[in-house]
Amino acid sequence: MQKIEFIASLPPIQSAINIDGQGNGARIKLDIPASELARVIELQSYIGESFKVTIERVD
């Protein structure tokens, strides 16, 4: 399986994390700098598929 890594942050907006009203899931929005755009575009190959997300804090 291909591994895609990029730097991102949660935007300072109330809707950065949305919980489904029926408790069936959530949606997360990320701010990603232009320097990471090429990696983010690779995510298109995952549309419609499940994948594992790992969050690791960086300085």
Residue, then its C-alpha position, 0 to 999 in steps of 0.5 A: m500500500q502506498k504511504i502519503e504523508f504531508i504536514a497539515s493543521l486544523p483551521p481556526i474555525q468552528s467547523a474544523i471538526n463536524i460530528d454527524g448529527q446521528g452519531n454515524g461519523a465525523r468530517i475533519k477539515l485541514d489547512i495544508p500549505a502550498s509546499e505540501l500540495a503535490r502530496v495532497i493531490e495523491l489522495q485522489s487515488y484514495i477516493g472511494e477507498s478506506f485508509k488509515v489516518t495517523i496524527e503526529r504532532v510536529d514542531 
